[in-house]
Amino acid sequence: MTNHLFDGLFSDVAPQATLAVLPQGGEWTYADALEYSARLANVLISYGLEPGDRVAVRVPKSIEAVLLYIACVRMGAVFLPLNTAYTGSEVSYFVSDSGASLLVCNPADRTSYSDLALDNNCRLETLGTSADTGLAVGSLIDATGQAEPSFENVDRRASDLAAILYTSGTTGRSKGAMLSHENLLSNSQALKELWQFSKSDVLLHALPIFHTHGLFVAVNVTLLSGGSMIFMSGFNLDAMIEQLPNSTSLMGVPTFYTRLLDDPRFTRQLVAHMRLFVSGSAPLLAETHIQFEETTGHRVLERYGMTETNMNTSNPYEGERRAGTVGFPLPGVVVRISDPDTGKQLVAAPNNAGTGVGMIEISGPNVFSGYWNMPEKTASEFRDDGYFITGDLGKIDADGYLHIVGRSKDLIISGGLNIYPKEIELVIDDQAGVLESAVVGVPHPDFGEAVVAVVVASGDELNSDILAEEIKPLLARFKQPKLIKIVDELPRNTMGKVQKNVLRTHLKDRFSA
Ligand code: AMP
């Protein structure tokens, strides 16, 4: 039997080598991981799951949750991780849209999710972490006790689906990006080579695992290289300072780096032995890049990717890591810049260098096959020749480095998480006393951007505090506005479109330190 992703990821691992060290105590070898994922795969089969079935997972970060992903790969299910900040109504949408056969949630959420599971004909099981012991608990963990420790992997080809990752929807509806075995494997192979990961690497893992960065980039690259991870349950500055001396590499969002730089314990000496610092998911300010080098002597390696495409470009490992750029296309990936309106490729000098600003378009084995159940949306985001229209605006400089200059789709990135204004506007507009709203991202010293809602009342009675309370249960915390401003009218251009740039300019210093 061949299982494309599993066979690739585990092709060169030593059973007794360490896969993960848990700062709270405990260690997992590759042999442990193989056995535990076999048990989990047997448990999933015992639930009646079949290849192609979706397994929705909204659980706190743990190694067992990573092994649940591996178990899905092994038995052919489609792993569907969900942000732990999502509310019940959001989870309900993902379960019903994906037609998930199994929802795995934190034991504490079992009661509140039982109706939504029942309504969607979806089995409900639990996986969490005990507050007392720090060990994994839940019905799924209990079931592994009786399960067989070996498993014959299900045949899976390169084009079979391995995962669905939901992005935020520009029209308010989230879209499930379908990622194949080959999308994931080819990308981790390219990154491993480029970033020179090896068995001697110890990656400090502090990213969430419901997102492509922490799950696919960090975990898959580690597995493929046979290295290990210090597996933290989340970002914690003290724990990170404590663990950096034991690590060789760190993958982070820009907020990690600004927070580390703000801490006097983060010194050149603390990280003198480190091999690599990678940043992505949001722009790393050139200023942060420079300050990081001044403090540590290391240059952060910035890369660019997205849920739909995995990673697209990276600054070089050897050679100049240029601040404010996201480097060159990964091997096998083609990046081109087009006119956003006509789709016509901008004329570039030899090597595709020196373009003007336009839409970034991508093709390669990393690019997803489409949005789950949304053939029209999928068709509208691909060019006829198969290039994916990223929605990011950028240019390629004379030396071939890609610069991202903006987001055509109004995306807000707060604390490394993507937020589409439209989704929040729809919720706000639904509330009593609201005529209309516009949501924008405003520079914020800690989060990169903060969500601000500018709201027009339909009558006299609208209170921003009450409105904030009303929308709280309807939106994940990271999407809730940090400021709600009530105004008489929204600025509009002659075509009647709301001028969000005017709002952004007006509010740009609102959170400055
Ligand atoms: P996600 O789908 O959550 O991974 O978000 C993808 C989006 O994050 C991209 O379309 C970009 O707009 C943005 N992004 C990712 N990496 C970078 C980066 N290094 N610099 C600027 N924006 C980035």
Residues whose N, C-alpha, C, O or C-beta is under 5 A from the ligand:
A	BS01	AMP	S279 G280 S281 A282 P283 L284 R303 Y304 G305 M306 T307 V326 T390 D392 I404 R407 N418
